[in-house]
Amino acid sequence: MDAQEEGWEISAQRCPTHADVEAWMSTVEKVLENRQLPLKGSGLVPSDYGQAEPEGPEAVIDLSATKPPLNQILFGPPGTGKTYATINQALAILAPEFLAQNTGNSPETRQRLKAEFDRLASAGRVRFVTFHQSFSYEDFVEGIRADSDSETGQLRYPLEAGVFKRICDDAKTQPVADLGVRPNAAIWKISIDGSGMSPSKNYCLTHGEARIGWGDSGDLSEAYKTNDYYQGLGSGDKGTLNYFAEQMAVGDVLLCIQSAEKVGAIGVVTSEYRYEATVPDGVKPDYQHVRSVRWVYRDINLSILPINDGCQFTLKTVYAMNRFTWADLLTYLQHEGVKAVEPSVSNSPADTPYVLIIDEINRGNVSRIFGELITLIEPSKRDGADEALSLQLPYSKKPFTVPQNVHLIGTMNTADRSLAGLDIALRRRFVFREMLPEPHLLESTTVEGVNIGQLLRVMNQRIEVLLDREHCLGHAYFMPLLNGGTLAQLELIFRNQVLPLLQEYFFEDWQRIQWVLNDHRKPETDCFVLRETQNLLALFGDKVPAQDQVWRINPLAFSRPTAYAGVISAHASTQDATTPEEQTA
């Protein structure tokens, strides 16, 4: 379609001048002051959002009145308290009764909420991760890591679970969490007096112990690697002693073999290593190296091949099993219908909620980080749902599902990347909650007679007109002023946070920054940004077009209360102000 056919006039002469924009902003401010129009539609109309009323009962969704969504993202401009709010959002999922009993904005209430959040984090119920440009699928789901064997020094490449897979594994194993299995527990194969049943093995299983031989090596908790007996052992036997005494940890899992292909018992290590010079009756005399074990499953005769990539056990007495995790093992036990010795131990699916907080979720490459799991996090595709899906992970080749008790809470800075630029697959699977600046929190805060809430509100109204609502200033920048703020604090906030942020927002378009700060209508002494007067003829001669866009920051204005008061005033007196036209005259 031709522009002339539509009657359009395209001309450089039609570009708005400074006077046009100033008149436009004055009109907008008068309308806002006289009518206080509420913010409607797409949010392109500036309004006093701090005082606007909702359009109707359906306009605001109260997430607290409904079941917390499995996947949610808090989005908004910087400084609106998104990361701050994740504590409340996590507690609404993990401890709703506690949250209901601790409402309000007092410092004491916040301390109680933070203490409960920290307690749940220590228990592994909530995890925190920040996405960035270098964050990858291997960090989030699983990947291969280079490592060296502590005994041989040889390079090896174990498979390690990422933060998301770990929390999913822990959430699946929650019903047996009281067994004392530690996070990221190692799985150890142990052969107690060979395959089959023997008096030594029977004693260990019935008395809650694990024992191995080579007693002549002495107490392994002391200096033993230099004695003659130990030096005469082969590398495999030395490795066994090292694994059992030093590398095995409380909370690790032991698989006591029945044969080269079968597991006879599964237990959890409950004590550190100890040496017993005298062994019980019926036990081999050199079985003096001991650990206490809670044998949860006994006499199970379970094949290891399906979970161990079809591989049998090797002859080494003790070594780590790296092909599967504790969560994989529990899933396998549940599938095979294996019952625990203790009736209270259940393999049923977990329902205790877990939370993974993903800060700055839009700063990472979400499609690459989530990979195929972007499908599995959808509520209808989670384990136990009607449309549940299981996918094979590319590194481990193991089937994987996302349990229904894992919640994802993301935060997103809209100034960093617009919501419209997000991956469509991500947007469809998350509930989005907008976090706007809340100037009403600062309404009663004044510094040298300047109302901080009003100051924030007016600046954001101008930013909405000149840019958009996604680049407003958050109230968090000014919260340090809440209890007895000083002019010196306000100066630091403006000098070190507000002004640099405006420079970033407007790509150092200093004239627009002036408009946000109302500097074009203030006396020169109160202007944060000034246009320099230059002798352009002396600098460039008469052959170079006039260049009058030379700006400087006025450091003296930051310490003047009237400079901040002038930002608020919609009808600032201009008789003492130096306009851009006067500066270049």
C-alpha positions as CSV (number, residue, x, y, z in Angstrom):
1,M,0.0,0.0,0.0
2,D,1.4,3.4,-1.0
3,A,1.7,6.1,1.6
4,Q,0.5,8.8,-0.7
5,E,-2.7,6.8,-1.4
6,E,-3.5,6.9,2.3
7,G,-2.8,10.5,2.5
8,W,0.2,10.2,4.7
9,E,2.7,13.0,4.8
10,I,6.3,11.8,5.6
11,S,8.5,14.8,6.3
12,A,11.4,15.6,8.5
13,Q,9.7,18.9,9.2
14,R,7.0,17.0,11.1
15,C,9.3,15.7,13.9
16,P,8.1,17.0,17.3
17,T,10.2,19.7,18.9
18,H,11.2,20.1,22.5
19,A,8.4,22.6,22.9
20,D,5.9,20.1,21.5
21,V,6.9,17.4,24.0
22,E,6.9,19.8,26.9
23,A,3.4,21.0,26.1
24,W,2.3,17.4,25.7
25,M,3.7,16.4,29.1
26,S,2.0,19.4,30.8
27,T,-1.3,18.4,29.3
28,V,-0.9,14.8,30.5
29,E,0.0,15.9,34.0
30,K,-3.0,18.2,34.2
31,V,-5.3,15.4,33.1
32,L,-3.8,13.0,35.7
33,E,-4.0,15.6,38.5
34,N,-7.6,16.6,37.7
35,R,-9.2,13.3,36.8
36,Q,-6.9,10.5,38.3
37,L,-7.8,8.1,35.5
38,P,-7.2,4.4,36.3
39,L,-4.7,2.4,34.3
40,K,-6.7,0.3,31.8
41,G,-6.0,-1.8,28.7
42,S,-2.5,-2.6,27.7
43,G,-0.9,-0.2,30.2
44,L,0.2,2.4,27.7
45,V,-1.9,5.1,29.4
46,P,0.0,6.6,32.4
47,S,-2.0,6.7,35.6
48,D,-1.5,6.7,39.3
49,Y,-1.3,3.0,39.6
50,G,-0.6,3.3,43.3
51,Q,-4.1,4.5,43.9
52,A,-6.1,3.1,41.0
53,E,-9.0,0.7,41.8
54,P,-9.5,-2.6,40.1
55,E,-11.9,-2.6,37.1
56,G,-14.0,-5.3,38.6
57,P,-14.1,-8.3,40.8
58,E,-12.6,-10.4,38.0
59,A,-9.7,-8.0,37.3
60,V,-7.4,-9.3,40.1
61,I,-6.7,-12.9,40.7
62,D,-6.0,-13.7,44.3
63,L,-3.5,-16.5,44.1
64,S,-3.6,-17.0,47.8
65,A,-7.2,-18.1,47.6
66,T,-6.5,-20.9,45.2
67,K,-4.1,-23.9,45.2
68,P,-0.6,-22.6,44.4
69,P,0.4,-23.2,40.8
70,L,3.1,-25.7,40.1
71,N,4.9,-23.3,37.8
72,Q,4.8,-19.5,38.3
73,I,6.9,-16.5,37.4
74,L,7.0,-13.2,39.2
75,F,7.8,-10.5,36.6
76,G,8.2,-6.7,36.7
77,P,10.7,-3.8,36.6
78,P,13.8,-3.9,38.7
79,G,13.5,-3.2,42.4
80,T,9.8,-4.3,42.7
81,G,10.6,-7.0,45.2
82,K,10.4,-10.1,43.0
83,T,13.2,-12.0,44.7
84,Y,12.0,-10.7,48.1
85,A,8.6,-12.1,47.4
86,T,9.8,-15.6,46.6
87,I,10.1,-16.3,50.3
88,N,6.4,-15.7,50.8
89,Q,5.5,-17.6,47.7
90,A,7.6,-20.5,48.8
91,L,6.1,-20.5,52.3
92,A,2.6,-20.4,50.7
93,I,3.4,-23.8,49.2
94,L,5.6,-25.4,51.9
95,A,4.0,-23.9,55.1
96,P,0.7,-22.2,54.4
97,E,-0.5,-22.4,58.0
98,F,2.7,-20.7,59.2
99,L,2.4,-18.0,56.6
100,A,-1.2,-17.3,57.6
101,Q,-0.2,-16.9,61.2
102,N,2.6,-14.4,60.3
103,T,1.1,-11.6,58.2
104,G,2.0,-7.9,58.0
105,N,5.1,-6.0,57.0
106,S,6.8,-5.5,60.3
107,P,10.6,-6.4,60.6
108,E,9.7,-9.0,63.2
109,T,7.3,-10.8,60.9
110,R,9.9,-10.7,58.1
111,Q,12.5,-12.2,60.4
112,R,10.1,-15.1,61.4
113,L,9.3,-15.8,57.8
114,K,13.0,-15.8,56.8
115,A,13.9,-18.1,59.7
116,E,11.2,-20.6,58.6
117,F,12.4,-20.3,55.0
118,D,16.0,-21.0,56.0
119,R,14.9,-24.0,58.1
120,L,13.1,-25.5,55.1
121,A,16.1,-24.7,52.9
122,S,18.4,-26.5,55.3
123,A,16.1,-29.5,55.1
124,G,16.4,-29.5,51.3
125,R,12.7,-28.6,50.8
126,V,13.6,-25.4,48.9
127,R,16.5,-24.8,46.5
128,F,17.7,-21.6,44.9
129,V,19.5,-21.1,41.5
130,T,20.2,-18.1,39.3
131,F,20.1,-18.5,35.5
132,H,22.8,-16.7,33.5
133,Q,24.2,-16.9,30.0
134,S,26.7,-19.7,30.9
135,F,24.1,-21.8,32.7
136,S,23.5,-25.0,30.8
137,Y,21.4,-28.2,30.5
138,E,24.3,-30.0,32.2
139,D,24.0,-27.7,35.2
140,F,20.2,-28.0,35.4
141,V,19.4,-31.6,34.5
142,E,22.5,-33.8,34.2
143,G,25.9,-33.9,32.6
144,I,29.3,-35.5,32.5
145,R,32.0,-34.0,34.7
146,A,35.7,-34.7,34.5
147,D,37.2,-36.0,37.8
148,S,40.2,-37.9,39.0
149,D,40.2,-41.1,41.0
150,S,41.5,-40.5,44.5
151,E,43.3,-43.8,44.6
152,T,44.8,-44.2,41.1
153,G,44.8,-40.5,40.0
154,Q,43.3,-41.6,36.7
155,L,40.9,-39.3,34.9
156,R,37.3,-40.4,34.9
157,Y,34.0,-38.9,33.7
158,P,31.2,-39.6,36.2
159,L,27.6,-38.6,35.4
160,E,26.3,-35.9,37.8
161,A,22.7,-34.8,38.3
162,G,21.9,-31.1,38.0
163,V,19.9,-29.0,40.5
164,F,16.6,-29.7,38.9
165,K,17.1,-33.5,38.7
166,R,18.4,-33.6,42.2
167,I,15.3,-31.9,43.7
168,C,13.0,-34.1,41.6
169,D,14.9,-37.2,42.9
170,D,14.6,-36.0,46.5
171,A,10.9,-35.2,46.0
172,K,10.3,-38.7,44.7
173,T,12.2,-40.3,47.7
174,Q,10.4,-38.2,50.3
175,P,8.4,-41.1,51.9
176,V,11.7,-42.7,53.0
177,A,13.5,-39.5,53.9
178,D,13.4,-40.5,57.6
179,L,15.7,-43.4,56.8
180,G,18.6,-40.9,57.1
181,V,19.7,-41.1,53.4
182,R,21.7,-37.9,52.8
183,P,21.2,-35.7,49.7
184,N,23.2,-36.9,46.8
185,A,23.9,-40.2,48.6
186,A,26.5,-42.5,47.1
187,I,25.5,-46.1,46.3
188,W,28.1,-48.6,47.4
189,K,28.4,-52.3,46.5
190,I,29.6,-54.4,49.4
191,S,30.4,-58.1,49.5
192,I,30.2,-59.5,53.1
193,D,31.9,-62.9,53.0
194,G,31.2,-63.5,49.3
195,S,27.9,-64.4,47.7
196,G,25.2,-66.5,49.2
197,M,24.5,-66.6,53.0
198,S,27.1,-67.2,55.7
199,P,27.3,-66.9,59.5
200,S,29.3,-63.6,59.1
201,K,26.8,-62.1,56.7
202,N,23.8,-63.3,58.7
203,Y,25.3,-61.7,61.9
204,C,25.8,-58.4,60.1
205,L,22.2,-58.3,58.6
206,T,20.6,-59.2,61.9
207,H,22.8,-56.9,64.1
208,G,22.8,-53.8,61.9
209,E,26.4,-53.9,60.8
210,A,28.6,-54.1,57.7
211,R,32.1,-55.7,58.1
212,I,35.0,-56.4,55.9
213,G,38.3,-58.3,56.3
214,W,42.0,-57.4,56.2
215,G,42.0,-56.9,60.0
216,D,45.8,-57.1,60.1
217,S,46.0,-53.6,58.5
218,G,45.0,-52.3,61.9
219,D,42.8,-49.3,62.8
220,L,42.1,-47.4,59.6
221,S,41.2,-44.3,61.5
222,E,44.9,-44.0,62.4
223,A,48.0,-43.8,60.2
224,Y,47.8,-47.1,58.4
225,K,49.1,-46.6,54.9
226,T,52.7,-47.0,55.9
227,N,52.5,-50.3,57.8
228,D,54.0,-53.4,56.1
229,Y,50.8,-55.3,55.9
230,Y,48.9,-52.5,54.0
231,Q,51.9,-51.9,51.7
232,G,51.8,-55.6,50.7
233,L,48.2,-55.5,49.6
234,G,47.2,-55.1,45.9
235,S,45.7,-51.8,44.6
236,G,42.2,-53.3,44.6
237,D,42.3,-54.3,48.3
238,K,43.8,-50.9,49.2
239,G,41.0,-49.2,47.4
240,T,38.4,-51.3,49.2
241,L,39.8,-50.3,52.6
242,N,40.0,-46.6,51.6
243,Y,36.4,-46.6,50.3
244,F,35.1,-48.3,53.5
245,A,37.0,-46.3,56.0
246,E,37.3,-42.8,54.4
247,Q,35.1,-42.2,51.5
248,M,31.9,-43.9,52.6
249,A,29.7,-41.4,54.6
250,V,26.9,-41.5,57.0
251,G,23.7,-41.5,54.9
252,D,25.1,-43.4,52.0
253,V,23.4,-46.6,50.7
254,L,24.9,-50.1,50.8
255,L,24.0,-52.9,48.4
256,C,24.9,-56.3,49.9
257,I,25.2,-58.8,47.1
258,Q,23.6,-62.2,46.9
259,S,25.4,-63.2,43.7
260,A,27.1,-61.6,40.7
261,E,23.7,-60.4,39.4
262,K,21.5,-60.2,42.5
263,V,21.2,-57.9,45.5
264,G,20.4,-59.6,48.8
265,A,20.0,-56.6,51.1
266,I,19.9,-52.7,51.0
267,G,20.8,-50.5,53.9
268,V,21.8,-47.0,55.0
269,V,25.1,-46.2,56.7
270,T,24.4,-44.8,60.2
271,S,27.8,-44.5,61.7
272,E,31.4,-43.6,61.0
273,Y,34.1,-46.2,60.6
274,R,35.3,-48.1,63.7
275,Y,37.8,-50.9,64.4
276,E,37.0,-53.8,66.7
277,A,40.0,-55.8,67.8
278,T,37.7,-58.6,69.1
279,V,35.0,-59.9,66.7
280,P,31.6,-61.6,67.8
281,D,31.3,-65.3,67.8
282,G,30.6,-66.9,64.4
283,V,32.1,-63.9,62.5
284,K,35.3,-64.3,60.6
285,P,38.3,-63.4,62.8
286,D,39.7,-60.7,60.5
287,Y,36.3,-58.9,60.0
288,Q,37.4,-56.1,62.3
289,H,36.5,-53.1,60.1
290,V,32.9,-52.1,61.0
291,R,30.2,-49.6,60.2
292,S,26.7,-49.5,61.6
293,V,24.0,-50.0,59.0
294,R,20.2,-49.8,59.0
295,W,19.3,-52.7,56.7
296,V,15.9,-51.5,55.3
297,Y,15.5,-54.3,52.7
298,R,16.6,-57.9,53.4
299,D,16.2,-61.2,51.6
300,I,15.1,-59.5,48.4
301,N,17.1,-61.4,45.7
302,L,16.7,-58.4,43.3
303,S,18.5,-58.4,39.9
304,I,20.8,-55.5,39.4
305,L,21.0,-55.8,35.7
306,P,17.9,-53.6,34.7
307,I,19.1,-50.7,36.7
308,N,22.9,-51.1,36.1
309,D,22.8,-51.0,32.3
310,G,22.9,-54.8,32.2
311,C,26.3,-55.0,34.0
312,Q,27.0,-57.5,36.8
313,F,28.9,-56.8,40.0
314,T,32.7,-57.1,39.8
315,L,34.8,-58.9,42.3
316,K,36.0,-55.9,44.2
317,T,34.6,-56.0,47.8
318,V,33.6,-52.4,48.1
319,Y,33.2,-49.8,45.3
320,A,30.8,-47.0,44.3
321,M,27.9,-47.7,41.8
322,N,27.8,-44.8,39.4
323,R,25.1,-45.9,36.9
324,F,22.1,-45.1,39.1
325,T,21.0,-42.9,42.0
326,W,19.1,-43.5,45.2
327,A,15.9,-42.1,43.5
328,D,16.4,-44.6,40.6
329,L,16.8,-47.4,43.0
330,L,13.6,-46.5,44.9
331,T,11.7,-46.3,41.7
332,Y,13.0,-49.7,40.7
333,L,12.1,-51.2,44.1
334,Q,8.6,-49.7,43.8
335,H,8.2,-51.2,40.3
336,E,9.3,-54.6,41.4
337,G,7.0,-54.5,44.5
338,V,9.9,-55.0,47.0
339,K,8.7,-54.5,50.6
340,A,10.8,-53.0,53.3
341,V,11.6,-54.8,56.6
342,E,10.0,-52.0,58.5
343,P,6.2,-51.6,57.8
344,S,6.5,-47.9,58.3
345,V,8.7,-47.5,55.3
346,S,6.7,-46.8,52.2
347,N,7.6,-46.7,48.5
348,S,4.4,-44.9,47.6
349,P,4.6,-41.6,45.6
350,A,5.5,-38.5,47.6
351,D,3.2,-35.6,48.3
352,T,5.4,-33.4,50.5
353,P,6.0,-30.2,48.4
354,Y,9.4,-29.1,47.2
355,V,10.2,-25.7,45.7
356,L,12.9,-24.7,43.2
357,I,13.4,-20.9,43.0
358,I,14.9,-19.8,39.6
359,D,16.1,-16.2,39.9
360,E,16.5,-14.2,36.7
361,I,14.9,-17.0,34.6
362,N,14.9,-14.9,31.5
363,R,18.7,-14.3,31.6
364,G,19.4,-17.9,30.6
365,N,18.6,-19.7,27.4
366,V,15.5,-21.4,28.7
367,S,15.1,-23.7,25.7
368,R,18.6,-25.0,26.0
369,I,18.6,-25.2,29.8
370,F,15.3,-27.1,30.2
371,G,15.7,-29.2,27.0
372,E,13.2,-31.9,26.7
373,L,12.0,-31.3,30.2
374,I,10.0,-28.2,29.1
375,T,7.3,-30.8,28.3
376,L,7.5,-32.7,31.5
377,I,7.1,-29.6,33.8
378,E,3.6,-29.0,32.4
379,P,1.1,-30.0,35.2
380,S,-0.8,-32.4,32.9
381,K,2.4,-34.2,32.0
382,R,3.8,-34.8,35.5
383,D,4.1,-38.2,37.1
384,G,0.7,-39.4,38.3
385,A,-1.3,-37.1,36.1
386,D,-3.8,-38.5,33.5
387,E,-1.5,-37.4,30.6
388,A,1.8,-38.2,32.4
389,L,4.9,-38.6,30.2
390,S,8.3,-40.2,30.8
391,L,11.3,-39.2,28.7
392,Q,14.7,-40.8,28.3
393,L,17.5,-38.6,29.5
394,P,20.2,-38.2,26.8
395,Y,23.3,-38.8,29.1
396,S,22.2,-41.5,31.5
397,K,19.6,-43.1,29.1
398,K,17.3,-43.5,32.1
399,P,13.6,-42.7,32.1
400,F,12.7,-39.6,33.9
401,T,9.5,-38.0,35.1
402,V,8.8,-34.8,37.0
403,P,6.8,-35.4,40.2
404,Q,3.7,-33.4,41.1
405,N,5.1,-32.2,44.4
406,V,7.9,-30.1,42.8
407,H,7.0,-26.4,42.4
408,L,8.9,-23.9,40.2
409,I,9.0,-20.2,41.1
410,G,10.9,-18.0,38.7
411,T,11.6,-14.2,38.7
412,M,12.0,-12.1,35.6
413,N,13.2,-8.6,35.2
414,T,11.1,-7.0,32.4
415,A,13.7,-4.3,31.9
416,D,16.3,-7.0,31.0
417,R,14.0,-8.7,28.5
418,S,10.4,-8.0,27.6
419,L,7.8,-10.5,28.5
420,A,6.8,-10.6,24.8
421,G,10.3,-12.0,23.9
422,L,9.9,-15.1,26.1
423,D,9.8,-18.6,24.6
424,I,6.2,-19.4,23.8
425,A,6.6,-22.9,25.3
426,L,7.7,-21.3,28.6
427,R,4.9,-18.8,28.7
428,R,2.3,-21.5,28.2
429,R,3.5,-23.6,31.1
430,F,3.9,-20.9,33.7
431,V,1.5,-18.7,35.5
432,F,2.7,-15.1,35.4
433,R,2.2,-12.6,38.2
434,E,3.1,-9.0,37.6
435,M,5.0,-7.2,40.4
436,L,4.6,-3.4,40.0
437,P,6.3,-0.5,41.9
438,E,4.4,0.2,45.1
439,P,4.9,3.9,45.9
440,H,2.2,3.7,48.6
441,L,4.7,1.8,50.8
442,L,6.7,5.0,50.9
443,E,3.7,7.4,51.2
444,S,4.5,8.3,54.8
445,T,8.3,8.6,54.2
446,T,9.7,12.1,53.9
447,V,13.2,13.4,53.6
448,E,13.7,17.1,54.1
449,G,10.1,17.7,53.3
450,V,10.2,15.6,50.1
451,N,7.5,12.8,50.0
452,I,9.4,9.8,48.7
453,G,6.3,7.9,47.6
454,Q,5.1,10.8,45.5
455,L,8.6,11.3,44.1
456,L,8.7,7.7,42.9
457,R,5.1,7.8,41.5
458,V,5.7,11.0,39.4
459,M,9.0,9.7,38.0
460,N,7.3,6.4,37.0
461,Q,4.4,8.3,35.3
462,R,6.9,10.1,33.1
463,I,8.8,6.9,32.3
464,E,5.6,5.3,31.2
465,V,4.9,8.1,28.8
466,L,8.5,8.3,27.4
467,L,9.2,4.5,27.4
468,D,6.9,1.9,28.9
469,R,5.7,0.4,32.1
470,E,8.3,-2.3,32.0
471,H,11.1,0.2,32.7
472,C,9.7,1.9,35.8
473,L,11.7,2.3,39.0
474,G,11.0,-0.1,41.8
475,H,10.2,0.9,45.3
476,A,13.0,-1.3,46.7
477,Y,15.6,1.4,45.7
478,F,14.0,3.7,48.3
479,M,13.1,1.3,51.0
480,P,16.3,2.1,53.0
481,L,14.7,5.5,53.6
482,L,11.6,3.9,55.3
483,N,12.8,4.4,58.9
484,G,14.4,7.8,59.3
485,G,16.0,8.3,55.9
486,T,18.5,11.2,55.5
487,L,19.3,13.5,52.6
488,A,22.7,11.8,52.4
489,Q,21.0,8.5,51.8
490,L,18.7,9.9,49.2
491,E,21.7,11.5,47.5
492,L,23.5,8.1,47.3
493,I,20.3,6.4,45.9
494,F,19.9,9.0,43.2
495,R,23.6,9.3,42.3
496,N,24.5,5.5,42.4
497,Q,21.2,3.8,41.4
498,V,18.5,5.9,39.9
499,L,20.6,8.1,37.5
500,P,22.7,5.1,36.2
501,L,19.5,3.1,35.7
502,L,17.9,6.0,33.7
503,Q,21.1,6.2,31.6
504,E,20.7,2.6,30.8
505,Y,16.9,2.9,30.1
506,F,17.3,5.8,27.7
507,F,20.6,4.9,26.2
508,E,22.1,8.1,27.5
509,D,19.4,10.2,25.8
510,W,20.0,13.0,28.3
511,Q,17.1,15.2,27.2
512,R,14.6,12.4,28.1
513,I,16.4,11.9,31.4
514,Q,15.9,15.6,32.0
515,W,12.2,15.2,31.3
516,V,11.9,12.3,33.8
517,L,13.6,14.4,36.5
518,N,11.7,17.6,35.5
519,D,15.0,19.3,35.1
520,H,13.8,21.3,32.0
521,R,11.5,23.2,34.4
522,K,13.7,23.7,37.4
523,P,16.2,26.4,38.3
524,E,19.7,25.5,37.1
525,T,21.0,25.0,40.6
526,D,18.3,22.2,41.1
527,C,18.9,20.4,37.8
528,F,20.5,17.0,38.0
529,V,21.3,17.1,34.3
530,L,22.4,20.3,32.6
531,R,23.0,21.2,28.9
532,E,26.5,22.7,28.5
533,T,26.9,26.0,26.7
534,Q,29.8,25.7,24.2
535,N,31.4,28.0,21.8
536,L,30.7,25.8,18.8
537,L,32.2,28.2,16.3
538,A,35.6,28.1,18.1
539,L,35.5,24.3,18.5
540,F,34.4,23.3,14.9
541,G,34.4,26.4,12.7
542,D,31.6,27.1,10.4
543,K,32.0,24.0,8.3
544,V,30.5,21.6,10.8
545,P,26.7,21.5,11.5
546,A,25.8,22.9,14.9
547,Q,26.1,20.3,17.7
548,D,24.4,21.5,20.9
549,Q,23.8,18.1,22.6
550,V,26.5,18.4,25.3
551,W,25.4,17.4,28.7
552,R,26.9,17.2,32.2
553,I,25.7,16.0,35.6
554,N,25.4,18.6,38.2
555,P,26.8,17.1,41.4
556,L,25.6,20.0,43.6
557,A,22.0,19.2,42.9
558,F,22.1,15.9,44.7
559,S,22.5,17.6,48.0
560,R,19.7,20.1,47.5
561,P,16.2,19.1,48.8
562,T,14.6,21.6,46.4
563,A,16.1,19.5,43.5
564,Y,14.0,16.5,44.6
565,A,11.0,18.6,45.4
566,G,11.2,20.0,41.8
567,V,10.9,16.5,40.4
568,I,7.5,16.1,42.0
569,S,6.0,19.5,41.1
570,A,3.8,19.4,38.0
571,H,3.8,23.2,37.8
572,A,7.3,24.1,38.6
573,S,8.0,27.8,38.1
574,T,10.1,28.5,35.0
575,Q,11.0,32.1,35.6
576,D,14.3,31.1,37.2
577,A,14.8,27.9,35.1
578,T,17.3,27.8,32.3
579,T,15.6,26.2,29.3
580,P,17.6,24.4,26.6
581,E,16.7,27.2,24.1
582,E,18.2,29.8,26.5
583,Q,21.4,27.8,27.0
584,T,22.1,27.7,23.3
585,A,21.1,31.3,22.6
